[in-house]
Amino acid sequence: MIKVGIVGYGNLGRGVTLAVNNAEDMQCVGIFTRRNPSELKPVVDFPVYSVDELQKFKGQIDVLLLCGGSATDLPQNTAKLLKDFNTVDSFDTHAKIPEYFEKLDKVAKENGTLSAISIGWDPGVFSIARMLFGAVLPNGCDYTFWGKGVSQGHSDAIRRIDGVKNAIQYTIPKQEALESVRNGLNPSLTTRQKHLRECFVAVEEGADKLSIEKTIKEMPNYFADYDTIVNFVSEQEVKDMQKKLSHGGFVFRSGNTTEENAHLLELSLKLDSNPEFTGSVLTAYGRAVARLAKEGVTGCVTVYDVPLKYLSPMTNEQLRAKLL
């Protein structure tokens, strides 16, 4: 039985809790929170502890599933946890993945632990598709579209701005760009030409809305490269929108094997709940990290470094008989 700790209990933590509960080969040692543990009522009746108590569980947890945000929480805290525990996280700031990897790889190797980073559906599942499609169709172009849906990382980044009470952000593909790819036109598209980002923001009383809007639109790695719409709404309106955290997207590879023969490869996801699906991916990679760590693997890994069979609860024999 793989012993799991869940760190953080927001939307993603709730999704991970459901996924771990559905995994017959996993046992949740506890949910670890910065909130008052007695006030937390998780969707599954797992034990709840203060995150300050984690050290007491050193040696009793095979892998920690980290459910913090990419803007500040993961960059500040993952390396500390990695000194004593194996970890899996969903760090999704694409531009900063290389430096994040290098930092954690050093810490993990020094402490004999293992960390899987940027685990989710993008980066994650979509990353695998981009690599696979490019490998089998080398003469071509990659395209990735996200949405329409709620981006957890971008929403979290807005919520951390001074004066913001609550916020939700929708990523919306531009249909003209999407159709040009589907029609095999192989267009050259900028980031701005592919997506629109729309934000719904509730602010503290007296907050400077113009300054907040400017901060959002100029935020590097999040909004600066996109057409961004900022709507100021009530906190209740944001809460109503947060009841449905759907998302999805598409990965395309468009190319040729000969001048006469063109091919379009597509993977699409349509998700009723972004955090529940992301939590399911984190949990599958938690299984993989626990197995790899038992084999003595240390350092930092991404989806490219983990053999697919380690994600499945099936044996090798079952995989060959049922899925191959």
N, C-alpha and C positions, 0 to 999 in steps of 0.2 A: 504494500500500500504506500503510495506516494504522499508524504506529509507536506501540506501546503499552508503558507501564511499569506493573507491578503492585506496589503497595506493601503489604506485609504478606502473610504466608503462614500463616494459620490456616485454619479451615474455609471461610471465604468466599474467601480467597486461592486455595485449592485449586479451588473452584468457578469462579472467574474464569479461572484457568489453563486449565481444561478448555474453557471457552467460547471463549477467545481462540484456542486450538489448533484449534477447529472453525470459526473464521471465516476464510474464504479471502482476505478483503481486509485481514487484520490480521497484523502481525508483532510478536512480543514482543521488545522490546529487552532486557528483563531483569526479574527479580523482585528487589525491594529489601526487605531484612529487617533487623530489629534483632538477630537471632540471628547466630551465626557462619555466614557464607555457606557455608563448606566442609562444614558439618554438615547443611545443608538438602538434602533429596533430593525435589525437586518431582515431581509425578505426570507432568509432561511435561518433557522435557530442555531447559528454557529456561535461559539464563545467570542466575546468582544473584550479587547484589552486596550489600554493606552499604548500608543506607539513607543512611549518611554520604557515600556516593559519588555520590548523585543529582546534585549540582551539576555533575559532570563531563559529564552527559548533557543539559545545558541546550541547547535548539535541536535535539536529536536525537530527541525524543519528542513525538508529537502530543498525547497525552493520558495522564494517570496515572489508573489505576483504584485507588481507595483502599479497602483492605479492613480498616480499623481499626474499633473499637467506638465506639458513640455516647456512652457514658457519659463518657469522658475523652479518648480518643485523637483522634477527629475534631475536637472543639472546640478542642483544644490545638494540633493540627498542620496542619490543612487550610489555614488562612490563610497559614502560612509557605510551604507548597508552592506555593500559588497565586500567589506573587510571581514565580515562574519557569516554571510549568507550567499547562496546562489540566487540570482535575480532574473526576472523577465519584465521588460517594460515596453511601453508603446510610444516612445519618443518619436515625434513625427515632424520635427522641423528639418525638412530634407537637406537644406543647405548646411546645417550644422552637424549632420550625422557623422562625417569623417572625424571631426575633432572630438565629438562625444565618444566615438568608438575608441580612439587612441587613449583618451583619458581613462576609460573603464578597463580597457585591455591591460594597461599597466597595473592598475590597482588589483584586478582579479588575479593576474599572474603572480604578483607579489604575495598575495594572501591565499593562493590555492583554491580560488573560487571560480565560478562560471557565470557569465552574464549574457543573456540574449537581449538585444536592443532592437527598437523600432519594429516591434511585433504588433501587427494588426492587419487591416486590409489594404491600407496604403499610407506608409510603407508596410510591406508584408506580403499579402496574397498578390496584390498588383505587381509588386517587385519581382516575384517569381515569374509571373506572366510575361513581364517585359523582357526578362532574361531569356526565358524559354523561347518566346516568339522570335527574338533577335537571333538566337542561336540557330534556329531551323530555317529562318528566312533572312539571311544576312544582307541581301540587297533590298533594303526597304527603309521605312520611316516609322518611328514610334509616336503614338499619340495617347495621352491619358486625359480623360475628362472626369470630373467629380460632380456629383449632384444630379438633380437638385436635392439638397439635404443639409442637415445641421452638421457643421464642423465643430467637434468638441474642443479641439486644440485652439482654434481661432476664437471660439466663444470664451474660453478660459482666459486667453490673452487680453480680450477686451475687459473682462471682469476685474482684472488686476490693475486697471488704470485708476488712478486716484479720482474719486468722485463718482465712480460707476457703482451702482447698487447691484445690477444684474444685467445680463445681456445674452443674446443668442444670435448666431451668425449663419446665414444660408449661403452655400456655394451653388451657383447656377451656371450650367454650361450654356454657351451661346450657340443657339440652334444652327445658325448659318455655318459656323465652323464645324460643328458636329456632322452635319449633313455632307459637307465637302469631303470629309474624311471617309464617311460611309460610301460615298459615290466614287471612291478611288482616285480622287484628284491629287492626292499627295500634296496638300497645301503647306506652305511655310507659315506657321502661325506663332505669334508672340504669346506670352502668358496673358497679356491683356486682351488679345483677340479671342481667347478660348473661354474665359470665364468672367462672370460678374459675381461680386461678393456683396450681399445685402445684410446689414446689421440692424438689429432692433435693441435699443439701449435704454435702460432705466437709470436715472442719475439721482444722486443725493440732492436734497433741497439746496438751492443756491449754487450748485456746481456750474462751472463754465462750460456750456455746451459747445461753443465754438472751439475751445481748446481741446476738449475731448474728441470732437470730430476730427480735428487736425491730427491729433496723436494717433487715432485709429488709421486714418488714410495714409499716414507717413510711416507706419510701423514696418520696419524691414523684415523680410522673410514671411510676412503675414498678409499685408494689404498694399504695400507700396507699389507693387508691380501690377495691381489689378484696378479695374474700374470698380469703385466701392461706393455704395449708397449707405448712409447712416440715417436711421429713423429713430427719433427719440419718442419713447412710449412709456406707459405706466408700468410699474413693477408687476402688476397683476397680468397685464397683457403678455409680458415676457414669460411669466409662470405658466400661462395658458399655452403658449407656444412650446414650452419645454415638456409638455405632457406627451408630445409625439416627436421623438428624436430619430426620424427616418433619414436615410441617406442612400448612397449608391454611386455607381459610376461605370466607366468603360475603359478598357485598355485595348488599343488597336495596334496592329503591325500591318502596314500596307506595303507591298513590294512585288517583285518579279523573280521568277526562276529563269525565265528566258524573256526575250523581248515580246514574245507573243502571249505568254502566260502570266497573268497577274493573280495575286492572292490577297485576301483580306482576312486576317486573324482577329478575333474579337473575344474578349472575356467581359461579361457584364455582371454587376451585382445590383440587386434591388433589396434594400434592407429596411424592414419596418422599424428596427431599433439599432442604430449605430453602436451604442455602448454595449448592448447585449451581444451583438455579433463580434465586436472587437474583444469583448471579454471571453468569448468562446475561442478565439484565435490565441489570446494570451494563455489560456488554460491548456490548450493543446501543446503549445511550446513550453509550458511549465513541465509537462510530462517529458518532453524531449530533453530539457535541461537537466532534470533529475536523473534521467537515464545516462546522459553523457557524463555528468559529474561523477556518477558511480564508476564509470569507465576511466576516470582520471583526467578528463578534459578540463582545462582551465583557460582563463582569458575571456575575451569578448567575442561573441559570434552574432551573425545576422541570419536571416532566412536562407541566405546562400550557402551557409556553412553547416546547416542541419539536414541530415538525410531525412527524406520524407517519412520513412518508415518509423522514425522515432516519435512522430506525432500521433500515431495511431495506437489504440489499446490492443489491436489485433497482433497476433504473432506473425512471424514471417511466413509461416505455412498458411495461415488464414488469409493473409494478403494475396499470396500467389493463387490460392484456390478461389477466392471470392471476388477480387478486384482486378487482377491482372488481365 
